Amino acid sequence: MSAKDKLANPLIALVVFLVLTIIALLATIIIMKLNEKPVEPPRVAPIAQKLVAPEKKSRPEPVTNPVTMTRPEPVTQASKPRNVCETPGCVTLADQLLNFQDPSVDPCQDFYKAACGKYSEHEVANRRLQKKDIIIQRMIKNFLLKNETSESKSENVMRQVYRTCEGLKNEEIFNANMKTAFRELFKDIQKIGSWPAADKNWDETKLNLNEMLLNIVKLGSSNFGLFQIRPTEVPFLEVAPDMARSPKVSANFQQIIFDILEKNGLQPDENVIADDVEDYITLEETLSQYAYDYNAEKVQFSKLQAQVPSLKLEKIIEEMMNPNRKKLLVTKVKPRMVAHKHSLFFDEKMNLEKLLKSTPKRTLANYLIFYYMDHAMNGLSVHDNVIKKRNCEKLVIEYLPKASLRVFVRNHFEKGNLKIVDEMAEETKKSFIEMLQESTWLGADSKKNAILKLEKMGKMIGYPKEFEKKGALDKMFETLKLLPKDTLYGILKKIGRFHMEQGIEFVALETPMDPVLPVLMTNAFYTDRNHLSFLVGYMDDPLFDATYPKYVNIALTGNILAHETSHGFDTAGIKRDENGEVRSWMKPEDLKEYGKKTQCLVDQYNEYDDPVFGKNLNGTTTLNEMVADMIGVTVAWKVFEKLDSSKEQKVIGFENENIDKLYFRAAALDFCSLPPTTSLVEELTRVHPTGNFRVNGIFSNMPQFATAFNCPEGSPMNPKTRCSIF
């Protein structure tokens, strides 16, 4: 069929017409697409992109005429600026407040669950402060891993400790270390004195008690088990019972004794060693009955020496000093040697002097050496399962706290935070005084004494200013001389001696900080010498941020400052005056009322229905922490009340929440935690109440909370009966 014939066919002609029409339509669509300009969506702030779902917009109608299509001009509208904190710190804060809360829970029924109910879904650290400690450890680890040379003596010491610790995780190095460390320890034991367990011909004439004590000091330890010599916070130098005694010896202790003796060519008698270790444990258990008494009466040092004539205490103390500075230090330290009437020294029936006289000399000699060995296990590093799991950066921070602090502050810390927190501490003190003055039951004389104690309270915010001086820390480290071949045992032994000498310098007021104070922990504490310490970990994000709204920092840092300050007025604090001396400054009638108010907290905790432990808790054990909590939240609220809330920014996601509610939500963050895994027996030994009570129990005592959340009277967070202190 010809083309003409095909076109003459009506069916074929229709098909051709349809094909041409489709082609024309497709061409038109292609031309339209080529001429169409995309309409840019409005930009959304990065923070809003992260936390707020973008508004859904309808798509524009397609333009049908490609020739006449024009791009519409954007329409701009003046918008009121958001009064919301959108700094990186506030984004993190908002993230925690939003993620930790359980919106399904009524805050008036269970505020802890409302604020912290989903904490465990987002965190693996038990609490935020533990998480900060982990972060700090990682920062120190990153620094230690850098293959950099340094002119800083303290930094080089840190790196050597870390490398030596990590090296032990290598099996070959570990095995070589065991042989070397056992020989090294045995040599040190021989320096201490004659060891009955290693000498088959040992007799009592070979015991020279004071000589053994002096030799232990030379090895870097002033804790002998029988007693210890330690700097106090003020500082003074105190002879006291062992403050951290544990009658439990290290695992496989008896086997380690065998290994030490055998690796040094001796053949120990199994039965004799077993008897010696049993005698050691028995004496440890006896000494553990003489606990450190924080309320012991202060006595002259000469009276203590008279109680233990068998010990040459002053000579032992002189041995603790840097030999090159002994002449100067003796005159400065002697007036600062203190003693307290601890039962270990002054008990009439049995005391240290009577123990020294009645205990067999073999047991005493073994005891001093066993105690030294038992406390050298960390450096000896003979348990491979422990070594492989060891956190070496944590070990560095533990043994070299000031050097680690220097690294953290120089590389990661915003020093401007020191001034802000110092000002907050002063405002806390001012509001505390106002609270005392407004007290309706505290008598005039007691108020006067309480205010004096506050005014005299010392403080350390972060670290002493002296450490800002260039080279100040490295100058201290000049006396610590490590060798490349030193084992971890040898390194930690030298650091122990270094700390001892620096401790004496601290007592002599030649250096401003106790060398073993764990200054890089996320911690704050009050000591019975009427002194407050607030460490840098608590002054860093996310626990503190200079860009947070003021009420958030008061709810977080302000509450901690107030809590620690309040320990000066707990049941132990009211027994000490403005100088930290044991003296009851509260009048008898006021003490009686104070007792009633603290008993209210005891009863409240005893009756508290904890979601994990039920009504089985002991308010007597946790009383001082509850008192500090209760006074602390009252003082912090007084600071908060002075703010002009109209000038305060809101938190992302809580734009419609009033500031009072946000304050309490922020305050709860520091108590959010993972569900407890401890047994009831263990919980009953703890001095801190449960985190659940520290939110629900303490906040329910504040009428301000009930007002903020409009809680019905009689609801759990607005009870008819409340506890208060001042």
VOGU-3710 file (C-alpha; in Angstrom, 3 decimals, decimal comma):
1> msakdklanp> 0,000/0,000/0,000  1,371/3,413/-1,027  1,808/6,303/1,401  -1,053/8,125/-0,228  -3,282/5,085/0,232  -2,236/4,769/3,857  -3,158/8,404/4,608  -6,457/7,939/2,841  -7,305/5,264/5,398  -9,343/7,042/8,169
11> lialvvflvl> -8,055/4,812/11,017  -4,422/5,384/10,121  -5,007/9,117/9,724  -6,460/9,248/13,255  -3,444/7,476/14,752  -1,027/9,877/13,031  -2,996/12,859/14,310  -2,880/11,582/17,902  0,873/10,906/17,749  1,567/14,432/16,463
21> tiiallatii> -0,618/15,917/19,194  1,258/14,010/21,939  4,613/15,112/20,531  3,438/18,738/20,545  2,284/18,475/24,160  5,578/16,933/25,273  7,509/19,700/23,507  5,422/22,340/25,269  6,060/20,769/28,719  9,811/20,555/28,067
31> imklnekpve> 9,952/24,239/27,071  8,015/25,213/30,223  10,403/23,246/32,465  13,442/24,817/30,856  12,119/28,315/31,527  10,871/27,640/35,071  13,028/29,071/37,946  12,905/27,237/41,285  11,434/29,107/44,251  13,925/29,027/47,141
41> pprvapiaqk> 12,392/28,010/50,447  12,908/30,441/53,355  16,023/29,698/55,405  15,526/28,272/58,891  17,915/28,997/61,748  20,186/26,004/62,459  18,863/25,617/66,030  15,265/25,627/64,862  16,159/23,045/62,230  17,487/20,751/64,917
51> lvapekksrp> 14,812/21,066/67,561  11,646/22,329/65,755  9,990/20,506/62,854  9,787/22,852/59,800  6,330/24,144/58,904  4,718/22,253/56,036  4,026/24,561/53,037  1,703/23,845/50,102  3,434/23,594/46,742  2,836/26,544/44,334
61> epvtnpvtmt> 0,440/26,010/41,431  2,293/25,215/38,170  2,685/28,083/35,713  0,906/27,275/32,441  2,353/30,039/30,257  6,137/29,703/29,900  6,428/32,844/27,882  4,837/35,225/30,393  6,075/33,464/33,594  7,889/35,800/36,060
71> rpepvtqask> 9,527/35,055/39,446  7,403/36,492/42,268  9,095/38,979/44,609  9,574/37,593/48,164  7,258/39,043/50,763  9,133/40,065/53,942  7,426/40,494/57,304  8,896/42,159/60,357  9,076/39,519/63,129  9,565/40,063/66,835
81> prnvcetpgc> 12,931/38,663/68,039  12,639/35,453/70,063  13,563/35,851/73,716  15,165/32,423/73,699  18,759/31,411/74,449  20,161/29,767/71,311  23,865/29,474/72,144  25,524/26,048/71,740  25,420/25,639/75,519  21,701/26,365/75,626
91> vtladqllnf> 21,079/23,925/72,776  22,715/21,195/74,880  20,692/22,288/77,917  17,447/22,212/75,922  18,349/18,791/74,552  18,735/17,415/78,093  15,630/19,075/79,498  13,530/17,803/76,595  14,980/14,301/76,390  15,224/13,520/80,108
101> qdpsvdpcqd> 11,638/14,541/80,918  8,571/12,332/80,777  5,754/14,647/79,615  3,132/12,041/80,471  3,794/12,451/84,217  2,101/15,149/86,302  4,854/17,199/88,037  2,585/17,586/91,080  2,449/13,813/91,480  6,081/12,860/90,812
111> fykaacgkys> 8,380/15,663/89,751  11,465/13,430/89,638  9,824/11,220/87,023  8,400/14,220/85,183  11,867/15,816/84,916  14,110/12,719/84,790  11,859/9,840/83,755  13,627/9,169/80,448  17,190/9,890/81,559  18,248/6,249/81,197
121> ehevanrrlq> 17,077/6,231/77,563  19,677/8,873/76,655  22,618/8,468/79,056  24,991/5,687/80,117  26,715/7,563/82,964  24,966/7,282/86,304  24,720/11,066/86,702  25,816/14,141/84,768  28,787/14,785/87,050  30,112/11,255/86,425
131> kkdiiiqrmi> 29,747/11,898/82,712  31,814/15,064/83,089  34,557/13,090/84,849  34,625/10,678/81,900  34,849/13,583/79,446  37,738/15,115/81,401  39,553/11,781/81,394  39,197/11,607/77,613  40,568/15,132/77,252  43,600/14,195/79,340
141> knfllknets> 44,012/10,965/77,351  43,951/12,873/74,044  46,660/15,153/75,371  48,790/12,231/76,547  48,503/10,466/73,207  49,932/13,404/71,289  53,474/12,646/70,193  54,803/16,042/71,187  57,921/17,178/72,985  57,460/19,528/75,907
151> esksenvmrq> 59,661/21,723/78,038  57,200/21,295/80,898  58,508/18,999/83,616  54,997/18,201/84,886  53,730/17,298/81,400  56,682/14,987/80,783  56,048/13,223/84,090  52,400/12,737/83,112  53,404/11,198/79,793  55,929/8,863/81,395
161> vyrtceglkn> 53,359/7,573/83,903  50,842/7,035/81,106  53,281/5,266/78,750  54,537/2,997/81,521  50,991/2,128/82,588  49,838/1,399/79,035  53,002/-0,568/78,280  52,092/-3,133/80,940  49,135/-4,199/78,781  51,686/-5,793/76,466
171> eeifnanmkt> 52,184/-9,403/77,608  55,955/-9,414/77,094  56,430/-6,166/79,009  54,045/-7,363/81,730  55,994/-10,589/82,297  59,310/-8,719/82,418  57,800/-6,207/84,851  56,713/-8,939/87,254  60,288/-10,132/87,702  61,711/-6,618/87,977
181> afrelfkdiq> 58,974/-5,293/90,280  59,228/-8,253/92,678  62,977/-7,760/92,980  62,550/-4,018/93,415  59,917/-4,442/96,115  62,031/-6,990/97,969  64,965/-4,572/98,015  62,689/-1,909/99,510  61,437/-4,352/102,131  65,031/-5,032/103,120
191> kigswpaadk> 65,527/-1,266/103,450  62,547/-1,065/105,832  64,021/-3,588/108,261  64,322/-7,215/109,124  61,330/-9,170/107,802  60,327/-12,183/109,907  58,555/-13,903/107,001  61,796/-13,851/105,003  64,202/-14,633/107,839  64,042/-18,108/109,402
201> nwdetklnln> 66,458/-16,950/112,088  64,465/-13,825/112,977  64,157/-13,002/116,670  62,621/-10,107/118,615  65,942/-8,303/119,052  65,857/-7,486/115,328  62,797/-5,221/115,678  63,564/-1,503/115,759  60,115/0,037/115,495  61,100/3,676/115,001
211> emllnivklg> 63,830/2,781/112,527  61,314/0,838/110,446  58,891/3,795/110,505  61,647/6,182/109,364  62,588/3,855/106,511  58,975/3,593/105,360  58,859/7,398/105,240  61,970/7,404/103,049  60,084/5,162/100,618  57,302/7,725/100,338
221> ssnfglfqir> 54,603/6,634/102,781  53,461/8,307/105,989  50,525/5,957/106,530  51,866/3,063/108,551  48,590/1,311/109,298  49,192/1,709/113,018  48,623/5,453/112,524  49,187/8,079/109,850  50,683/11,563/109,604  48,754/13,806/107,224
231> ptevpfleva> 48,239/17,462/106,299  44,792/18,818/107,126  42,889/21,322/105,009  43,730/24,470/107,024  46,634/23,374/106,880  48,080/21,676/109,946  50,023/18,441/110,322  48,058/15,817/112,200  48,943/12,449/113,707  45,742/10,423/113,441
241> pdmarspkvs> 44,161/7,004/112,933  44,104/5,656/109,377  41,156/7,477/107,784  40,587/5,004/104,948  41,209/1,724/106,702  39,857/-1,472/105,235  40,584/-4,701/107,113  40,336/-6,600/103,798  43,708/-7,373/102,221  44,366/-7,434/98,480
251> anfqqiifdi> 43,266/-10,472/96,497  45,750/-13,364/96,533  47,847/-11,476/99,078  49,317/-14,621/100,577  50,267/-15,924/97,129  51,967/-12,621/96,302  54,105/-12,993/99,437  55,123/-16,453/98,216  55,943/-15,075/94,756  58,074/-12,262/96,167
261> leknglqpde> 60,058/-14,632/98,346  60,487/-17,327/95,692  61,489/-14,889/92,942  64,193/-13,625/95,266  65,666/-17,067/95,897  63,916/-17,917/99,180  61,865/-20,969/100,102  58,924/-19,818/102,263  57,196/-22,134/104,696  53,534/-22,273/103,732
271> nviaddvedy> 52,263/-22,755/107,287  54,433/-19,982/108,716  53,318/-17,500/106,051  49,670/-18,440/106,599  50,014/-17,801/110,341  51,791/-14,483/109,741  49,059/-13,275/107,363  46,366/-14,332/109,820  48,075/-12,320/112,584  48,283/-9,341/110,216
281> itleetlsqy> 44,552/-9,497/109,466  43,707/-9,853/113,165  45,704/-6,716/114,042  44,055/-4,865/111,135  40,637/-5,781/112,479  41,620/-4,558/115,940  42,884/-1,229/114,592  39,741/-0,780/112,484  37,781/-0,331/115,726  39,551/2,988/116,268
291> aydynaekvq> 37,890/5,169/113,666  38,822/8,761/112,951  36,662/10,982/115,172  35,851/14,233/113,379  34,565/15,752/116,615  37,538/14,775/118,751  38,793/17,422/121,146  41,943/19,248/120,102  44,928/18,721/122,422  48,508/19,890/122,486
301> fsklqaqvps> 50,907/17,840/120,407  53,062/17,237/123,476  50,138/15,452/125,154  49,816/13,101/122,214  53,535/12,360/122,321  53,216/11,590/126,030  50,499/9,038/125,209  52,738/7,114/122,794  56,255/7,282/124,257  57,303/4,306/122,131
311> lklekiieem> 57,119/6,525/119,006  59,541/9,311/118,119  56,942/11,382/116,298  58,933/14,580/115,740  61,836/12,660/114,259  59,464/10,843/111,890  57,954/14,174/110,818  61,393/15,650/110,109  62,119/12,680/107,850  59,083/13,680/105,761
321> mnpnrkkllv> 60,744/16,954/104,772  62,815/17,818/101,727  66,391/17,281/103,053  67,596/20,454/101,342  64,940/22,573/103,082  64,728/20,835/106,450  66,286/23,673/108,459  63,653/26,161/107,262  60,727/23,751/107,368  61,292/22,488/110,925
331> tkvkprmvah> 60,733/25,964/112,359  57,632/26,544/110,233  56,008/23,148/110,711  56,539/22,622/114,434  53,962/25,264/115,515  51,476/23,729/113,071  51,621/20,150/114,395  48,247/19,284/115,925  46,671/16,406/117,787  43,138/15,405/118,696
341> khslffdekm> 41,846/13,189/121,437  41,237/10,141/119,260  40,447/6,928/121,097  43,362/5,245/119,294  45,725/7,299/121,438  43,678/8,257/124,508  41,367/5,323/125,264  42,022/4,238/128,832  41,383/0,503/128,391  43,244/-0,084/125,145
351> nlekllkstp> 45,170/2,395/123,004  48,048/2,398/120,537  50,752/2,416/123,199  49,193/-0,591/124,926  48,823/-2,341/121,556  52,504/-1,760/120,785  53,441/-3,243/124,141  51,081/-6,226/124,017  51,421/-7,260/120,371  54,179/-9,785/119,623
361> krtlanylif> 57,185/-8,123/118,005  57,095/-10,572/115,115  53,525/-9,503/114,370  54,482/-5,799/114,526  57,426/-6,239/112,168  55,377/-8,297/109,724  52,484/-5,852/110,027  54,509/-2,803/108,939  55,922/-4,657/105,929  52,666/-6,358/104,961
371> yymdhamngl> 50,812/-3,043/105,177  53,398/-1,365/102,956  53,198/-4,250/100,463  49,406/-4,337/100,467  49,254/-0,646/99,594  51,923/-1,001/96,897  49,791/-3,379/94,817  48,597/-0,597/92,502  52,128/0,101/91,350  53,381/-3,454/91,592
381> svhdnvikkr> 50,965/-4,431/88,799  51,025/-8,223/89,104  47,391/-9,000/88,279  47,151/-9,161/84,476  43,342/-9,082/84,444  43,440/-5,813/86,411  46,192/-4,313/84,258  44,363/-4,951/80,978  41,268/-3,117/82,237  43,193/-0,289/83,900
391> nceklvieyl> 42,261/3,250/82,919  45,737/4,764/82,643  44,587/8,344/82,092  42,570/8,040/85,324  45,710/6,787/87,078  47,592/9,881/85,835  44,862/12,193/87,149  44,809/10,365/90,502  48,564/10,504/91,117  49,285/13,833/89,412
401> pkaslrvfvr> 46,156/15,921/90,103  47,782/19,353/89,897  49,666/18,566/86,696  46,467/17,191/85,145  44,569/20,284/86,261  47,138/22,491/84,539  46,666/20,621/81,238  42,876/20,834/81,455  42,827/24,532/82,350  45,359/25,495/79,660
411> nhfekgnlki> 43,624/23,587/76,872  39,932/23,275/77,665  38,742/25,582/80,450  37,198/29,028/80,114  38,950/30,975/82,880  36,295/33,689/82,828  34,029/31,178/84,587  36,127/31,519/87,741  35,060/35,123/88,260  31,395/34,372/87,578
421> vdemaeetkk> 31,269/31,479/90,047  33,237/33,438/92,647  30,636/36,212/92,426  27,889/33,592/92,738  29,562/32,242/95,887  29,538/35,727/97,404  25,885/36,240/96,457  25,099/32,856/98,013  26,768/33,921/101,246  24,844/37,216/101,227
431> sfiemlqest> 21,485/35,475/100,710  22,378/32,907/103,385  22,911/35,721/105,885  19,564/37,251/104,889  17,857/33,906/105,494  19,411/33,687/108,969  18,352/37,219/109,797  14,774/36,416/108,754  14,627/33,238/110,849  11,705/33,355/113,295
441> wlgadskkna> 13,116/30,878/115,806  16,885/31,376/115,873  17,889/33,588/118,817  19,896/36,783/118,459  23,137/35,345/119,879  22,914/32,226/117,739  22,231/34,357/114,659  25,281/36,456/115,421  27,504/33,383/115,731  26,073/31,789/112,583
451> ilklekmgkm> 26,640/34,962/110,558  30,201/35,217/111,883  30,864/31,663/110,728  29,609/32,526/107,257  31,681/35,679/107,074  34,829/33,789/108,112  34,217/30,852/105,776  37,156/30,423/103,397  36,780/29,352/99,801  38,742/28,074/96,822
461> igypkefekk> 37,007/28,529/93,488  38,727/26,363/90,898  42,304/26,545/92,121  44,592/28,994/93,976  45,619/32,082/92,006  49,272/31,259/92,614  49,062/28,546/89,963  48,431/31,158/87,301  52,068/32,224/87,559  54,175/30,965/84,660
471> galdkmfetl> 56,376/28,029/85,624  54,974/27,824/89,172  54,009/24,155/88,903  57,123/23,041/87,041  59,256/24,565/89,780  57,585/22,223/92,270  58,322/19,236/90,034  62,060/19,882/90,048  62,452/17,544/93,038  60,657/14,660/91,272
481> kllpkdtlyg> 63,347/12,870/89,309  62,169/9,934/87,211  64,416/7,722/85,116  63,445/6,218/81,726  63,966/2,694/83,091  61,710/3,182/86,165  58,955/0,608/86,634  55,436/1,746/87,462  56,066/0,653/91,044  59,211/2,771/91,152
491> ilkkigrfhm> 57,471/5,766/89,571  54,518/5,712/91,976  56,890/5,267/94,913  58,823/8,392/93,884  55,578/10,301/93,391  54,530/9,249/96,898  57,728/10,702/98,327  57,240/13,848/96,201  53,690/14,276/97,537  54,912/13,815/101,078
501> eqgiefvale> 57,511/16,571/100,748  55,004/18,850/99,017  52,514/18,139/101,815  55,030/19,449/104,339  55,548/22,535/102,155  51,765/23,003/102,231  51,701/22,792/106,046  54,582/25,273/106,213  52,508/27,676/104,038  55,151/27,506/101,308
511> tpmdpvlpvl> 52,678/26,221/98,700  48,933/26,971/98,517  47,433/23,542/97,825  47,484/20,054/99,272  49,348/18,017/96,608  46,991/15,040/96,820  43,741/17,021/96,705  41,784/15,545/93,736  41,399/18,939/92,068  40,325/17,599/88,660
521> mtnafytdrn> 37,304/15,688/89,909  33,857/17,098/89,206  33,294/17,904/92,834  32,653/20,537/95,457  33,011/20,095/99,210  32,990/21,797/102,589  35,537/20,801/105,222  35,119/20,992/108,968  37,817/23,682/109,002  35,115/26,036/107,660
531> hlsflvgymd> 36,360/26,045/104,097  34,526/25,631/100,790  36,176/24,180/97,664  34,478/24,333/94,265  36,502/22,552/91,585  36,796/23,361/87,879  34,833/20,319/86,675  31,671/21,879/88,062  32,430/25,138/86,250  32,432/23,671/82,764
541> dplfdatypk> 29,685/22,678/80,338  27,198/21,098/80,557  27,083/21,648/84,341  27,822/25,358/83,966  27,915/27,716/81,013  28,429/31,468/81,051  25,841/31,763/78,250  23,078/30,036/80,217  20,316/32,317/81,482  21,187/33,415/85,022
551> yvnialtgni> 18,353/31,437/86,595  19,712/28,215/85,068  23,175/28,747/86,558  21,577/29,533/89,923  19,467/26,358/89,698  22,576/24,286/88,909  25,778/25,875/90,249  23,997/28,093/92,754  22,313/25,126/94,407  25,621/23,283/94,709
561> lahetshgfd> 27,335/26,318/96,224  24,466/26,725/98,682  24,427/23,006/99,511  28,136/22,861/100,343  27,970/26,113/102,320  25,056/24,631/104,278  27,246/21,784/105,526  28,692/24,368/107,910  25,258/24,275/109,573  24,385/20,589/109,504
571> tagikrdeng> 24,409/18,545/112,722  28,217/18,289/112,590  28,763/21,862/111,399  26,913/23,460/114,316  29,478/21,850/116,647  32,337/23,856/115,100  32,902/27,598/115,178  34,124/30,071/112,572  37,692/28,766/112,914  36,729/25,124/112,577
581> evrswmkped> 37,344/24,479/116,248  35,022/22,181/118,193  32,729/24,614/120,032  28,950/24,678/120,250  27,912/28,233/119,321  24,144/27,654/119,202  22,252/28,437/122,399  20,559/25,476/124,206  17,020/26,650/123,467  17,931/27,075/119,790
591> lkeygkktqc> 19,608/23,664/119,700  16,369/22,144/120,941  14,359/23,759/118,137  17,054/22,835/115,598  16,741/19,220/116,728  12,993/19,243/116,100  13,472/20,608/112,598  16,127/18,091/111,644  14,036/15,268/113,105  11,292/16,290/110,668
601> lvdqyneydd> 13,646/15,401/107,793  14,567/12,089/109,432  10,893/11,167/109,787  10,128/12,302/106,250  12,849/10,089/104,779  11,923/7,129/106,966  8,353/7,347/105,661  9,306/8,135/102,074  8,014/5,541/99,611  10,976/5,257/97,269
611> pvfgknlngt> 10,151/3,589/93,929  13,081/1,169/94,322  13,598/0,727/98,083  10,097/1,420/99,386  9,620/2,653/102,973  12,830/1,048/104,175  15,266/3,982/104,241  17,146/5,421/107,211  16,945/9,185/107,683  19,470/9,201/110,512
621> ttlnemvadm> 22,298/8,063/108,215  21,467/10,642/105,536  20,541/13,499/107,876  23,464/15,853/107,235  23,076/15,645/103,468  19,331/16,270/103,754  19,943/19,281/106,003  22,413/20,680/103,453  19,887/20,004/100,669  17,051/21,716/102,533
631> igvtvawkvf> 19,006/24,803/103,564  20,695/24,895/100,154  17,496/25,021/98,080  16,139/27,736/100,383  19,245/29,897/99,961  19,472/29,331/96,188  15,811/30,320/95,811  16,508/33,579/97,640  19,237/34,305/95,094  16,855/33,424/92,251
641> ekldsskeqk> 14,098/35,684/93,606  16,311/38,740/93,147  16,412/38,283/89,369  14,239/40,333/87,048  12,583/37,407/85,277  11,271/39,660/82,503  14,847/40,086/81,282  15,647/36,378/81,330  15,680/34,290/78,158  13,654/31,105/77,870
651> vigfenenid> 14,984/27,691/76,846  14,320/26,179/73,417  11,264/23,972/73,566  10,024/25,703/76,736  9,160/29,083/75,241  5,740/29,085/76,935  6,996/27,838/80,323  7,299/30,398/83,103  10,739/31,035/84,590  9,859/29,528/87,981
661> klyfraaald> 9,032/26,191/86,373  12,214/26,279/84,285  14,234/26,956/87,430  12,976/23,772/89,092  13,380/21,728/85,923  17,009/22,818/85,654  17,610/22,148/89,358  16,411/18,559/88,947  18,961/17,794/86,208  21,849/17,188/88,610
671> fcslppttsl> 19,882/14,427/90,356  18,720/12,581/87,248  20,341/9,150/87,339  20,178/5,590/86,108  17,991/3,217/88,153  19,867/2,110/91,307  21,593/-1,265/91,126  22,619/-1,355/94,785  21,029/-3,590/97,370  18,986/-2,163/100,226
681> veeltrvhpt> 21,739/-3,168/102,648  24,272/-1,101/100,721  21,851/1,808/100,273  21,342/2,007/104,035  25,069/2,701/104,511  25,099/5,699/102,164  25,161/9,210/103,566  23,307/10,690/100,578  19,565/10,131/100,190  18,279/8,711/96,933
691> gnfrvngifs> 18,142/11,022/93,929  14,389/10,510/93,832  14,030/11,942/97,349  16,467/14,793/96,692  14,023/16,011/94,049  10,580/14,932/95,253  11,171/15,017/98,994  13,180/18,240/99,175  11,177/20,188/96,562  7,879/19,142/98,187
701> nmpqfatafn> 9,044/21,079/101,260  9,140/24,268/99,177  5,817/26,106/98,877  7,399/27,931/95,907  7,369/24,686/93,925  3,670/24,085/94,568  2,928/27,667/93,518  5,006/27,419/90,338  3,246/24,249/89,151  -0,138/25,095/90,701
711> cpegspmnpk> -0,190/21,813/92,609  -3,444/20,988/94,426  -3,188/21,038/98,205  -2,590/17,564/99,535  -0,923/16,343/96,341  2,504/14,647/96,768  4,388/17,808/95,783  2,163/20,091/97,897  1,779/18,247/101,211  -0,023/19,708/104,204
721> trcsif> 3,051/19,147/106,404  6,490/20,414/105,375  9,999/20,410/106,824  12,274/23,435/106,971  15,402/24,437/108,874  15,965/28,166/109,197
//
